[in-house]
Amino acid sequence: MGFIRRQLLKVIKWDDPSKDTIVYRYPMEDRDEIMNGCQLIVQESQVAMLVSNGQIADIYGPGEYRLTTNNMPILTKLASWKYGFDSPFKADVYYVNTKQFINMKWGTASKIAMRDDYFGLIRIGARGTYSFQVTDPAQFMREIFGTNRDYRTYSLVEYFKSIIVSNFTKVIGEAKISALDIPAKYIEIGELVRTEIEDDFDKLGLKASALYVESVVLPEAVEEAIDKRASTGAMQGAIDDYTRIQTADAIRDAAQNEGGGIVGAGVGIGVGAAIGQTIVNGMPGTTQAPAAGTCSNCNASLPQGAKFCPSCGKQL
């Protein structure tokens, strides 16, 4: 008799088995219809949307719903249903994943140019990771997804990469950071780039939750300069340590000097005090103490809290 049996959907639910699906269209055949009072289940980090004839209708957050005219106001209006409509109906159901998609990769396909005050015009490469999430499912649906059966992160990777690299180039140019200092500024650069791409992501109904710079490939000459500066700094630290050790030995020798008598002892104490003050002044994070007056014996300036004159050795 030409009768085609309808299949009525009583429960609609999506258990996401993947890690990269952003949008999933619930599978429905041409004969499938949604039963009035059907149970729609939306899990955490999901949003469900009813779409009628390609037009977004009602949107549902996490929870369980019984689909009736009472909680489908937009679809009811689009279909011109009268109050109390209880027949099966046709509509597409799309699930949108609102969780964070993490550890997405970005990187420069070719090296970009930057101007450095010391090295002049150089070319660098960069790579890192970022994370994003859907904040406006309807906007994302209109701008990106359309009516595909599903949509995964790899469909957006190249587009996102172009946005990030473009803004990374802008940040490096405007920040005027020396190539020698870039390795110490990864966190700051990453946050600046994330801020720059906010508007581009927002137009798509998305949010860039985080962006990190993992490495920047510098020209060989710049790498050698960084290594040289690091080794020079280590050498300078070793020289400073050696000087302080030698000064401490000199104080010990002066204190053990028994051949100078009372005058020699006094001079030794004075020299020791002066050398001790030199050590203190050479210590990282210390400064010269303010003067506390003058010595009554030689009129030399006395540091704050001194027990002996650093010039003549007189006990104060």
Backbone bond lengths (Angstrom), bond angles and torsions (degrees), N, CA, C in turn:
res aa  C-N    CA-C-N  psi(-1)  N-CA   C-N-CA  omega(-1)  CA-C   N-CA-C  phi
1 M - - - 1.478 - - 1.525 111.11 -
2 G 1.348 118.20 8.74 1.461 120.86 178.62 1.510 113.24 76.01
3 F 1.323 115.74 12.56 1.470 118.67 -178.70 1.527 110.37 -82.07
4 I 1.306 116.98 128.56 1.463 122.73 176.49 1.523 107.84 -109.12
5 R 1.308 115.00 120.33 1.460 119.41 -177.03 1.527 110.61 -69.21
6 R 1.295 116.06 130.27 1.467 121.05 178.26 1.524 110.67 -82.63
7 Q 1.320 115.14 146.04 1.466 120.32 175.30 1.515 107.59 -106.78
8 L 1.306 116.67 117.31 1.461 121.36 -175.98 1.533 110.18 -97.36
9 L 1.309 116.29 125.98 1.460 121.78 179.42 1.522 109.16 -85.86
10 K 1.337 115.85 121.48 1.458 120.39 -178.97 1.532 112.60 -100.25
11 V 1.336 116.13 -28.96 1.462 121.19 179.00 1.523 108.33 -134.99
12 I 1.321 116.26 130.86 1.463 121.90 177.15 1.522 107.79 -120.95
13 K 1.334 115.86 121.44 1.456 120.94 -176.71 1.523 109.15 -152.44
14 W 1.325 116.51 145.50 1.470 120.59 177.73 1.529 109.68 -126.34
15 D 1.328 115.53 115.85 1.463 121.42 171.97 1.527 107.29 -98.56
16 D 1.315 116.42 108.91 1.464 121.47 -173.98 1.530 110.69 -75.15
17 P 1.339 118.77 110.66 1.466 120.48 179.38 1.525 112.49 -89.48
18 S 1.324 116.96 -6.05 1.466 120.61 -175.45 1.524 110.90 -102.15
19 K 1.329 114.66 173.90 1.461 120.81 176.61 1.527 112.29 -113.05
20 D 1.348 116.12 -2.88 1.458 118.06 -172.61 1.522 114.47 -131.17
21 T 1.356 118.05 10.22 1.463 120.15 179.76 1.525 110.33 -84.14
22 I 1.320 115.72 122.10 1.459 120.10 179.54 1.530 110.45 -91.16
23 V 1.330 116.00 -45.97 1.474 120.66 179.84 1.530 108.96 -129.58
24 Y 1.338 115.57 138.12 1.469 121.63 -179.68 1.521 109.05 -133.62
25 R 1.342 115.80 126.60 1.464 119.72 176.09 1.524 108.96 -93.14
26 Y 1.304 115.52 124.38 1.464 119.81 -179.60 1.531 109.20 -60.94
27 P 1.357 117.16 129.92 1.469 119.53 -174.99 1.523 112.24 -68.20
28 M 1.322 115.87 120.74 1.461 121.55 178.23 1.522 108.81 -136.98
29 E 1.320 115.75 133.05 1.456 120.96 176.89 1.531 109.41 -86.74
30 D 1.319 114.70 172.55 1.470 118.78 -177.71 1.523 112.55 -60.16
31 R 1.361 116.57 -31.22 1.468 119.75 -177.25 1.529 112.68 -87.99
32 D 1.348 116.17 -6.88 1.466 119.43 -177.77 1.525 110.92 -73.40
33 E 1.300 115.51 137.51 1.459 122.21 174.68 1.523 109.04 -136.10
34 I 1.293 115.07 154.48 1.460 120.58 179.97 1.528 108.77 -92.03
35 M 1.292 115.46 124.67 1.459 121.05 -179.33 1.523 110.08 -73.11
36 N 1.304 115.93 137.72 1.449 120.03 175.68 1.526 109.59 -60.54
37 G 1.330 117.32 127.58 1.453 121.69 -175.02 1.516 112.53 89.72
38 C 1.338 116.51 7.90 1.467 121.42 178.67 1.528 110.28 -57.37
39 Q 1.336 115.93 144.52 1.459 120.75 179.24 1.534 109.58 -89.41
40 L 1.319 115.37 119.21 1.469 121.86 177.11 1.526 107.81 -104.99
41 I 1.330 116.52 120.38 1.462 121.92 -178.84 1.527 109.30 -109.21
42 V 1.317 115.27 123.08 1.469 121.93 178.91 1.524 107.54 -119.73
43 Q 1.314 117.15 118.17 1.450 121.50 -176.25 1.530 111.43 -86.74
44 E 1.336 114.95 171.35 1.463 120.03 178.90 1.530 109.79 -57.90
45 S 1.318 115.79 145.86 1.466 122.86 -178.15 1.517 112.07 63.80
46 Q 1.348 116.39 27.74 1.454 121.24 175.08 1.524 110.19 -132.67
47 V 1.329 114.74 154.03 1.457 122.57 169.89 1.520 106.44 -134.29
48 A 1.340 117.16 135.20 1.461 121.45 177.96 1.526 109.27 -109.05
49 M 1.341 115.41 141.19 1.464 120.60 179.68 1.524 109.82 -129.57
50 L 1.317 115.77 134.88 1.463 121.30 172.12 1.528 108.50 -92.99
51 V 1.326 116.03 129.12 1.465 121.24 -178.44 1.530 107.96 -122.56
52 S 1.308 115.63 126.19 1.459 121.38 -179.20 1.522 109.31 -118.92
53 N 1.336 115.57 120.26 1.469 121.52 -179.85 1.536 112.12 52.79
54 G 1.340 115.45 41.14 1.458 120.52 177.78 1.500 114.79 78.83
55 Q 1.316 118.19 4.29 1.455 121.51 -178.82 1.528 110.07 -111.77
56 I 1.339 116.50 130.01 1.460 120.95 -179.45 1.518 109.58 -67.64
57 A 1.329 115.19 128.48 1.463 119.58 179.84 1.527 109.56 -109.36
58 D 1.328 116.71 -109.49 1.462 120.67 -173.69 1.526 111.40 -88.33
59 I 1.349 115.32 146.59 1.456 122.41 -177.69 1.525 108.70 -122.48
60 Y 1.343 116.49 137.54 1.463 121.89 -175.42 1.523 110.50 -128.26
61 G 1.338 116.16 131.60 1.452 122.04 175.12 1.517 110.94 -86.36
62 P 1.341 118.66 -173.60 1.464 121.57 -178.46 1.530 112.13 -55.59
63 G 1.338 116.44 135.32 1.465 121.45 179.87 1.524 110.62 149.19
64 E 1.336 116.15 -175.10 1.460 123.08 177.05 1.526 108.25 -118.77
65 Y 1.340 116.87 133.72 1.462 122.29 -174.92 1.525 109.75 -132.75
66 R 1.334 115.64 144.89 1.454 121.69 169.70 1.521 106.09 -105.09
67 L 1.329 115.38 115.85 1.460 120.54 -172.35 1.532 111.14 -76.29
68 T 1.309 114.71 109.92 1.463 122.24 175.93 1.525 107.31 -135.81
69 T 1.306 116.41 174.65 1.466 119.88 178.95 1.524 111.66 -61.93
70 N 1.326 116.85 -20.97 1.463 119.77 -178.39 1.533 112.30 -71.36
71 N 1.348 117.07 -34.33 1.463 117.94 -178.88 1.530 112.09 -113.72
72 M 1.345 116.14 19.34 1.461 121.71 171.70 1.528 109.28 -127.42
73 P 1.334 117.45 57.59 1.470 119.29 -173.17 1.528 113.81 -63.23
74 I 1.315 117.38 -39.16 1.465 119.10 -177.28 1.515 110.93 -72.46
75 L 1.338 116.05 -45.28 1.463 119.39 178.50 1.528 110.72 -63.65
76 T 1.316 116.92 -38.40 1.470 120.99 177.51 1.520 111.00 -59.63
77 K 1.345 114.50 -40.15 1.467 119.09 179.81 1.521 110.95 -71.45
78 L 1.364 116.70 -42.37 1.463 119.94 179.97 1.523 111.83 -62.55
79 A 1.338 117.06 -37.80 1.467 121.63 -177.82 1.528 112.58 -87.42
80 S 1.322 115.90 -2.91 1.478 121.21 -179.96 1.520 111.11 56.71
81 W 1.330 115.47 41.23 1.460 119.65 177.87 1.522 109.87 -77.11
82 K 1.288 114.68 145.07 1.448 119.41 173.91 1.522 109.09 -83.96
83 Y 1.290 116.01 158.56 1.469 120.97 179.53 1.524 109.87 -58.00
84 G 1.320 116.30 132.48 1.446 120.88 178.99 1.516 113.63 90.67
85 F 1.327 117.45 8.69 1.466 120.94 178.95 1.524 109.00 -58.51
86 D 1.347 116.83 128.20 1.460 119.38 -175.06 1.522 113.30 -133.10
87 S 1.316 118.47 20.05 1.457 121.74 178.81 1.520 110.51 -90.08
88 P 1.334 118.01 157.66 1.466 120.30 174.53 1.528 110.02 -60.61
89 F 1.310 116.43 153.68 1.468 119.45 -177.25 1.529 109.34 -142.28
90 K 1.320 116.12 161.78 1.451 121.99 179.81 1.538 109.46 -106.33
91 A 1.315 116.02 133.88 1.463 122.83 175.76 1.526 107.07 -164.59
92 D 1.304 116.33 151.83 1.465 121.06 175.15 1.525 109.18 -91.44
93 V 1.333 115.43 142.15 1.461 121.09 179.08 1.532 108.35 -116.38
94 Y 1.318 115.21 122.96 1.461 121.27 179.11 1.527 109.25 -115.86
95 Y 1.323 115.21 134.31 1.458 121.02 173.42 1.537 108.60 -104.15
96 V 1.334 115.43 133.94 1.467 120.94 177.69 1.525 108.22 -115.99
97 N 1.319 116.03 128.87 1.456 122.07 178.00 1.530 109.30 -81.44
98 T 1.326 117.85 121.01 1.469 120.90 -179.80 1.527 112.67 -105.05
99 K 1.325 117.00 9.86 1.471 119.90 177.70 1.526 109.99 -72.42
100 Q 1.324 116.44 169.61 1.458 120.63 175.12 1.527 109.69 -80.18
101 F 1.298 115.75 130.93 1.459 121.49 172.47 1.524 106.75 -96.82
102 I 1.336 115.94 109.77 1.455 120.89 -169.76 1.532 111.63 -104.93
103 N 1.335 113.49 168.69 1.471 121.77 174.82 1.521 112.56 58.59
104 M 1.325 116.64 34.98 1.459 121.04 172.98 1.531 108.39 -77.85
105 K 1.319 116.78 140.36 1.456 120.85 -174.09 1.535 111.60 -97.02
106 W 1.326 115.33 144.17 1.463 120.43 170.27 1.529 108.59 -139.33
107 G 1.305 116.25 158.72 1.459 119.95 179.76 1.512 110.41 -176.69
108 T 1.318 116.12 159.10 1.464 121.35 178.97 1.530 108.72 -80.65
109 A 1.339 115.78 128.58 1.464 120.06 177.81 1.522 110.55 -68.68
110 S 1.324 116.86 -34.04 1.467 123.01 175.57 1.518 107.51 -138.74
111 K 1.310 116.84 162.50 1.463 120.18 -176.91 1.522 111.12 -69.29
112 I 1.339 114.59 145.82 1.465 120.74 179.94 1.523 109.14 -106.68
113 A 1.335 116.21 154.74 1.463 121.27 -177.11 1.521 110.79 -90.09
114 M 1.319 116.46 142.16 1.461 122.32 172.72 1.525 108.45 -143.61
115 R 1.327 115.92 152.20 1.456 120.50 -179.74 1.521 109.39 -102.03
116 D 1.331 115.39 126.83 1.460 122.07 -179.23 1.528 109.00 -114.70
117 D 1.352 116.19 137.95 1.465 119.98 -177.24 1.520 112.54 -62.94
118 Y 1.319 116.51 -28.92 1.467 119.76 -176.43 1.530 111.81 -96.48
119 F 1.336 116.62 -45.04 1.461 120.09 -174.57 1.521 113.35 -95.03
120 G 1.329 117.40 -8.79 1.450 119.92 -177.70 1.517 111.47 81.39
121 L 1.326 118.22 -145.69 1.454 122.61 -178.89 1.529 109.55 -81.60
122 I 1.334 116.25 120.34 1.454 121.22 179.57 1.527 109.05 -130.58
123 R 1.333 116.31 166.78 1.457 121.82 179.35 1.529 109.22 -120.10
124 I 1.336 115.55 133.34 1.459 120.57 -177.47 1.529 110.02 -130.14
125 G 1.323 115.38 157.60 1.463 121.87 172.90 1.524 108.70 -118.88
126 A 1.324 117.23 160.30 1.470 120.27 -179.15 1.517 109.76 -151.73
127 R 1.331 115.98 155.91 1.464 121.86 174.75 1.515 108.82 -151.67
128 G 1.336 115.49 162.64 1.463 119.39 179.55 1.522 110.94 -178.27
129 T 1.319 116.10 -161.44 1.462 122.11 -179.31 1.526 109.63 -132.37
130 Y 1.328 115.95 163.41 1.460 121.03 176.09 1.522 108.42 -153.27
131 S 1.313 116.30 167.01 1.462 121.73 175.32 1.522 108.67 -135.43
132 F 1.330 116.22 151.35 1.467 120.47 -179.88 1.521 109.41 -147.20
133 Q 1.335 115.67 166.59 1.459 121.32 176.08 1.518 109.51 -152.91
134 V 1.324 115.52 156.66 1.460 121.34 178.23 1.527 108.71 -81.52
135 T 1.325 116.54 125.27 1.460 121.12 178.67 1.528 112.26 -108.57
136 D 1.324 117.20 -23.49 1.466 121.90 178.83 1.531 108.04 -132.86
137 P 1.350 117.15 88.78 1.466 120.49 -176.12 1.528 113.67 -56.35
138 A 1.314 117.73 -40.79 1.466 120.33 -179.10 1.532 110.92 -64.94
139 Q 1.326 117.14 -42.21 1.452 121.07 178.34 1.531 110.72 -63.93
140 F 1.332 116.43 -43.48 1.464 120.34 178.52 1.524 110.32 -62.12
141 M 1.324 116.01 -40.16 1.469 121.04 179.57 1.524 110.54 -61.51
142 R 1.320 116.53 -44.39 1.463 120.33 -177.25 1.525 111.89 -70.65
143 E 1.346 116.65 -40.37 1.459 120.14 -172.17 1.528 113.64 -84.56
144 I 1.323 117.78 -35.08 1.460 120.53 -170.33 1.523 113.67 -120.14
145 F 1.315 116.25 -50.93 1.457 119.42 -164.93 1.529 114.39 -75.53
146 G 1.310 117.11 -48.21 1.451 119.79 -176.03 1.515 111.07 73.05
147 T 1.337 117.22 -129.26 1.470 120.60 -177.67 1.528 111.42 -126.18
148 N 1.314 117.94 31.21 1.465 120.94 175.75 1.528 110.22 -65.81
149 R 1.327 115.12 161.75 1.467 118.25 -179.61 1.525 110.47 -70.19
150 D 1.313 117.63 -40.96 1.457 120.31 173.51 1.526 108.38 -152.53
151 Y 1.299 114.34 167.64 1.464 120.02 -176.30 1.517 107.82 -143.06
152 R 1.338 116.04 126.62 1.456 120.87 -175.24 1.526 111.40 -116.72
153 T 1.326 114.90 166.97 1.466 119.79 -174.05 1.518 112.77 -62.81
154 Y 1.347 117.38 -32.20 1.462 118.11 -176.99 1.531 111.97 -64.34
155 S 1.339 116.80 -19.49 1.460 120.11 177.71 1.527 112.00 -70.63
156 L 1.319 116.86 -18.86 1.463 121.28 -176.88 1.522 113.71 -107.43
157 V 1.333 117.01 -12.60 1.461 120.63 -171.36 1.521 112.95 -55.53
158 E 1.319 117.23 -50.32 1.466 120.13 -176.64 1.522 111.65 -65.61
159 Y 1.326 116.02 -37.95 1.468 119.36 179.16 1.523 110.76 -66.13
160 F 1.330 116.72 -45.33 1.459 120.98 177.89 1.529 110.81 -62.24
161 K 1.324 116.10 -39.61 1.467 120.16 -178.29 1.531 110.53 -60.52
162 S 1.323 116.92 -41.62 1.460 120.20 -179.77 1.532 111.19 -65.12
163 I 1.341 116.60 -37.99 1.472 120.29 178.34 1.522 110.32 -65.22
164 I 1.334 116.67 -45.34 1.466 121.13 -176.32 1.525 110.98 -67.43
165 V 1.330 117.90 -46.77 1.471 120.88 -178.48 1.522 110.63 -63.17
166 S 1.316 117.25 -40.10 1.460 120.97 178.72 1.527 111.03 -60.88
167 N 1.322 116.96 -43.88 1.461 120.37 -179.00 1.530 112.02 -77.52
168 F 1.324 118.03 -27.96 1.469 120.93 173.42 1.526 109.64 -62.75
169 T 1.327 116.45 -43.78 1.462 121.06 177.86 1.526 110.82 -60.58
170 K 1.331 116.00 -41.10 1.466 120.62 179.49 1.521 111.12 -64.73
171 V 1.333 116.70 -44.97 1.470 120.89 -178.92 1.523 111.13 -62.78
172 I 1.327 117.24 -45.29 1.467 120.84 -179.70 1.524 110.43 -61.66
173 G 1.324 116.55 -39.20 1.465 119.85 -179.52 1.512 112.89 -69.23
174 E 1.351 117.17 -40.25 1.466 120.84 -176.69 1.523 112.81 -80.93
175 A 1.335 117.47 -29.27 1.463 120.41 -176.66 1.521 112.58 -73.08
176 K 1.345 116.84 -23.86 1.472 121.94 -179.56 1.528 111.14 54.49
177 I 1.317 116.17 44.62 1.454 121.92 177.78 1.524 108.89 -85.76
178 S 1.304 116.44 133.52 1.459 119.95 176.71 1.521 109.85 -65.03
179 A 1.323 115.79 144.89 1.460 120.12 178.11 1.521 111.18 -58.86
180 L 1.334 117.17 -30.08 1.458 121.54 179.17 1.524 111.51 -68.00
181 D 1.344 117.58 -25.04 1.468 121.32 -175.80 1.531 113.20 -98.95
182 I 1.324 117.95 -8.73 1.471 120.61 -177.17 1.527 112.68 -56.93
183 P 1.349 120.19 -45.43 1.469 119.07 -178.68 1.523 114.24 -57.85
184 A 1.339 117.80 -25.62 1.465 121.05 -179.61 1.526 112.07 -89.76
185 K 1.337 117.42 -0.72 1.462 121.18 -174.39 1.524 112.58 -119.57
186 Y 1.332 118.11 20.50 1.460 120.38 -176.73 1.531 112.33 -56.98
187 I 1.312 117.29 -46.10 1.472 120.82 -176.46 1.525 110.61 -64.15
188 E 1.337 116.43 -46.61 1.458 120.60 -179.47 1.523 111.43 -63.21
189 I 1.346 117.04 -42.78 1.460 120.45 179.70 1.521 110.67 -63.99
190 G 1.335 116.94 -42.63 1.459 120.86 179.64 1.519 112.06 -60.18
191 E 1.329 117.15 -42.11 1.468 120.79 -179.94 1.526 111.04 -68.07
192 L 1.333 116.91 -37.50 1.469 120.35 177.41 1.525 110.74 -63.98
193 V 1.328 117.53 -42.42 1.462 120.66 179.14 1.530 110.01 -65.78
194 R 1.343 117.55 -41.95 1.467 120.35 179.28 1.532 110.78 -59.63
195 T 1.324 116.37 -40.48 1.466 120.44 178.22 1.524 111.06 -63.92
196 E 1.328 116.18 -38.89 1.464 120.73 -178.01 1.524 112.24 -67.06
197 I 1.324 117.91 -33.36 1.468 120.10 -175.82 1.525 112.79 -88.75
198 E 1.317 117.46 -0.13 1.467 120.71 -177.29 1.524 112.22 -56.84
199 D 1.329 116.93 -45.69 1.465 120.05 -176.84 1.528 111.69 -65.02
200 D 1.341 116.63 -40.83 1.469 120.21 179.83 1.524 111.04 -63.08
201 F 1.319 117.11 -41.06 1.466 120.56 179.90 1.530 110.59 -71.88
202 D 1.322 116.81 -39.11 1.458 120.98 -177.96 1.532 111.46 -61.49
203 K 1.323 117.11 -35.60 1.465 120.62 178.81 1.525 112.04 -63.93
204 L 1.325 116.49 -21.80 1.464 121.42 -179.87 1.521 112.33 -96.99
205 G 1.343 117.02 1.70 1.460 120.22 -176.56 1.509 112.51 79.84
206 L 1.339 116.87 24.20 1.457 122.47 -176.80 1.524 110.95 -121.59
207 K 1.324 114.63 167.24 1.460 121.55 175.47 1.525 108.93 -136.39
208 A 1.328 115.96 130.26 1.467 120.67 173.72 1.524 107.16 -83.40
209 S 1.325 116.97 104.04 1.462 121.46 -174.78 1.520 112.27 -71.39
210 A 1.325 117.47 -36.97 1.466 121.50 -178.78 1.522 108.98 -158.21
211 L 1.327 115.44 155.09 1.466 120.60 175.16 1.523 108.00 -148.34
212 Y 1.321 115.78 132.66 1.468 120.74 -177.17 1.527 110.56 -127.60
213 V 1.326 114.76 142.30 1.458 121.80 170.66 1.523 106.65 -97.32
214 E 1.321 117.22 118.57 1.460 120.82 -178.01 1.523 112.34 -92.58
215 S 1.311 116.94 -35.48 1.462 119.56 179.39 1.519 110.12 -159.89
216 V 1.317 114.87 150.65 1.463 122.49 174.46 1.525 107.22 -126.23
217 V 1.330 116.34 124.87 1.456 121.34 -179.82 1.517 108.66 -89.09
218 L 1.335 116.06 113.36 1.459 122.21 -178.24 1.525 110.05 -98.33
219 P 1.329 118.03 159.09 1.463 120.52 174.81 1.526 110.61 -59.23
220 E 1.321 116.42 154.22 1.457 121.54 -176.45 1.527 112.10 -57.86
221 A 1.343 117.46 -39.30 1.463 120.70 -179.16 1.524 111.31 -63.22
222 V 1.338 116.58 -37.00 1.466 120.67 179.19 1.521 110.26 -70.99
223 E 1.335 117.15 -40.30 1.464 120.65 176.92 1.526 111.01 -59.34
224 E 1.328 116.75 -41.89 1.458 120.47 179.07 1.527 111.20 -65.02
225 A 1.340 116.76 -37.90 1.465 120.42 178.92 1.528 110.97 -65.30
226 I 1.352 117.15 -39.24 1.463 120.79 178.47 1.525 110.06 -64.52
227 D 1.336 116.72 -44.32 1.468 120.54 179.35 1.526 110.80 -62.24
228 K 1.327 116.11 -40.02 1.466 120.15 -178.95 1.521 110.79 -66.22
229 R 1.333 116.05 -42.37 1.458 119.28 179.92 1.521 111.03 -65.06
230 A 1.345 116.62 -38.89 1.463 120.24 179.34 1.528 110.88 -64.47
231 S 1.347 117.20 -43.28 1.461 120.21 -179.51 1.518 111.45 -68.35
232 T 1.339 116.76 -35.24 1.468 120.71 177.41 1.516 110.98 -64.89
233 G 1.346 115.91 -41.39 1.461 119.51 178.14 1.510 111.84 -63.33
234 A 1.337 117.68 -40.68 1.459 121.26 178.72 1.524 110.56 -65.11
235 M 1.345 116.69 -39.38 1.454 120.89 179.73 1.527 110.95 -65.32
236 Q 1.363 116.41 -40.87 1.456 120.51 179.62 1.528 110.37 -63.68
237 G 1.339 116.55 -39.40 1.457 119.68 178.05 1.511 111.51 -63.56
238 A 1.336 116.95 -39.46 1.460 120.24 178.90 1.525 111.39 -65.12
239 I 1.342 115.92 -39.46 1.472 120.38 178.56 1.516 110.41 -63.28
240 D 1.342 117.38 -42.71 1.465 121.11 179.56 1.522 110.87 -62.74
241 D 1.323 117.37 -43.05 1.466 120.99 178.50 1.526 110.63 -62.12
242 Y 1.315 117.15 -42.63 1.464 121.34 -179.84 1.525 110.74 -62.60
243 T 1.329 116.20 -40.45 1.472 120.21 -179.78 1.524 110.90 -63.80
244 R 1.331 117.69 -42.61 1.462 120.65 -179.52 1.536 110.77 -65.76
245 I 1.333 116.98 -37.56 1.468 120.04 178.55 1.528 110.53 -64.91
246 Q 1.320 116.58 -44.32 1.459 120.46 179.53 1.525 111.56 -63.25
247 T 1.326 116.94 -38.12 1.469 120.99 178.77 1.518 110.56 -65.98
248 A 1.341 116.69 -40.69 1.465 120.10 178.01 1.529 110.76 -62.81
249 D 1.329 117.48 -38.72 1.463 120.99 177.17 1.527 111.02 -63.39
250 A 1.332 116.04 -37.17 1.465 119.91 179.55 1.521 110.94 -65.27
251 I 1.327 117.50 -37.89 1.470 120.76 177.48 1.523 110.21 -64.00
252 R 1.322 116.07 -43.10 1.459 120.22 179.88 1.535 110.46 -61.88
253 D 1.345 117.97 -44.04 1.455 121.85 -179.42 1.526 111.08 -64.37
254 A 1.362 115.65 -38.30 1.469 118.98 179.73 1.519 110.75 -66.56
255 A 1.343 116.35 -37.83 1.464 119.84 -179.25 1.528 111.80 -69.39
256 Q 1.338 117.86 -27.48 1.463 122.01 -178.27 1.533 113.04 -90.98
257 N 1.325 116.73 2.02 1.474 121.43 -178.56 1.524 109.33 -71.86
258 E 1.353 117.76 112.81 1.476 121.25 -177.68 1.517 112.37 -104.99
259 G 1.323 119.29 -2.98 1.473 120.00 -173.37 1.498 113.81 -95.18
260 G 1.286 119.09 -0.24 1.458 119.11 -173.99 1.493 113.75 -97.47
261 G 1.343 118.52 -0.67 1.456 120.42 -178.96 1.505 111.17 65.80
262 I 1.371 113.07 -162.28 1.467 118.57 -177.02 1.516 110.62 -64.92
263 V 1.352 115.82 -43.00 1.471 118.88 -178.54 1.515 109.91 -64.93
264 G 1.378 115.53 -44.33 1.470 119.33 179.31 1.509 111.62 -61.74
265 A 1.335 115.35 -40.48 1.460 118.66 178.99 1.515 111.13 -62.20
266 G 1.364 113.84 -41.65 1.465 117.78 179.75 1.514 111.32 -63.45
267 V 1.347 115.78 -43.27 1.460 119.36 179.20 1.518 109.98 -64.73
268 G 1.377 116.03 -41.40 1.469 119.25 178.90 1.505 111.65 -59.97
269 I 1.338 115.56 -41.70 1.469 119.12 179.05 1.521 110.20 -64.13
270 G 1.354 114.63 -41.29 1.468 118.51 179.92 1.511 111.37 -63.43
271 V 1.335 116.47 -44.30 1.464 120.11 178.83 1.518 110.31 -64.26
272 G 1.349 114.88 -41.36 1.467 118.79 178.71 1.508 111.21 -60.93
273 A 1.322 116.60 -42.39 1.463 119.67 179.52 1.518 110.96 -63.14
274 A 1.354 114.55 -41.49 1.467 118.53 179.62 1.521 111.31 -64.68
275 I 1.353 116.11 -43.18 1.458 120.02 179.43 1.527 110.60 -65.89
276 G 1.341 115.35 -39.66 1.462 119.44 177.86 1.516 111.39 -59.77
277 Q 1.342 115.51 -40.92 1.454 119.23 178.37 1.532 110.41 -64.47
278 T 1.338 115.73 -36.15 1.462 120.50 178.08 1.514 110.76 -62.37
279 I 1.343 116.18 -41.88 1.469 120.40 178.15 1.519 110.86 -61.19
280 V 1.332 115.58 -46.59 1.463 119.97 -179.07 1.512 110.30 -59.44
281 N 1.349 115.97 -44.28 1.455 119.51 -178.63 1.528 111.37 -66.51
282 G 1.332 117.07 -26.00 1.455 120.69 -178.89 1.504 114.24 -85.27
283 M 1.349 115.86 -11.58 1.453 119.03 -179.91 1.525 110.26 -70.06
284 P 1.341 118.17 140.72 1.462 120.66 177.01 1.517 110.96 -60.64
285 G 1.335 115.80 136.02 1.453 120.66 175.21 1.518 113.43 82.58
286 T 1.368 120.54 6.00 1.455 122.01 179.30 1.511 109.44 -112.08
287 T 1.327 115.33 156.72 1.460 121.49 179.68 1.512 109.14 -133.33
288 Q 1.328 116.53 162.52 1.453 122.39 177.84 1.525 109.99 -65.00
289 A 1.344 116.24 129.61 1.465 119.91 179.81 1.528 109.61 -70.84
290 P 1.316 118.85 148.05 1.463 120.83 179.93 1.533 111.21 -67.26
291 A 1.341 115.65 152.47 1.469 121.43 -178.91 1.518 111.00 -66.06
292 A 1.355 115.38 143.15 1.472 119.91 -178.73 1.525 111.08 -113.35
293 G 1.338 120.14 15.36 1.462 123.18 -179.50 1.515 110.60 130.98
294 T 1.333 117.03 -160.88 1.463 121.51 179.64 1.513 110.19 -127.83
295 C 1.334 114.01 155.79 1.461 120.59 179.68 1.536 109.78 -73.01
296 S 1.341 116.72 134.30 1.470 120.75 179.64 1.520 112.12 -72.04
297 N 1.329 117.27 -14.58 1.462 121.41 -177.90 1.529 112.40 -93.14
298 C 1.381 116.43 -44.10 1.470 118.47 -176.24 1.518 113.59 -125.23
299 N 1.352 116.95 2.76 1.468 122.54 179.20 1.537 114.06 63.02
300 A 1.334 117.28 19.96 1.470 119.56 177.05 1.523 110.08 -77.54
301 S 1.324 116.88 151.30 1.472 121.12 178.51 1.517 109.56 -68.07
302 L 1.340 115.11 138.44 1.470 120.42 -177.92 1.519 109.65 -108.10
303 P 1.339 117.95 131.13 1.474 120.67 175.07 1.523 110.45 -71.46
304 Q 1.320 116.29 156.87 1.465 122.44 -179.72 1.527 110.05 -59.66
305 G 1.349 116.89 128.68 1.449 121.77 175.63 1.519 115.08 79.63
306 A 1.351 118.69 9.69 1.465 121.06 -178.10 1.528 111.00 -68.30
307 K 1.338 116.99 140.75 1.462 122.72 176.95 1.522 111.40 -96.90
308 F 1.335 116.97 -22.68 1.463 123.08 178.87 1.512 108.86 -135.25
309 C 1.317 115.69 151.97 1.471 119.76 176.51 1.530 107.96 -70.38
310 P 1.337 118.05 126.98 1.467 120.25 179.96 1.511 113.23 -69.56
311 S 1.387 117.60 -11.75 1.450 120.30 -178.50 1.516 113.48 -95.28
312 C 1.377 116.30 -52.40 1.457 119.46 -176.61 1.521 113.26 -107.58
313 G 1.341 117.88 -12.08 1.462 120.42 177.78 1.507 114.21 86.57
314 K 1.345 118.32 4.05 1.474 121.07 -179.15 1.516 109.90 -64.29
315 Q 1.350 115.72 135.18 1.466 120.60 176.67 1.514 109.45 -69.66
316 L 1.302 117.38 135.02 1.470 120.87 -176.39 1.516 111.09 -99.67
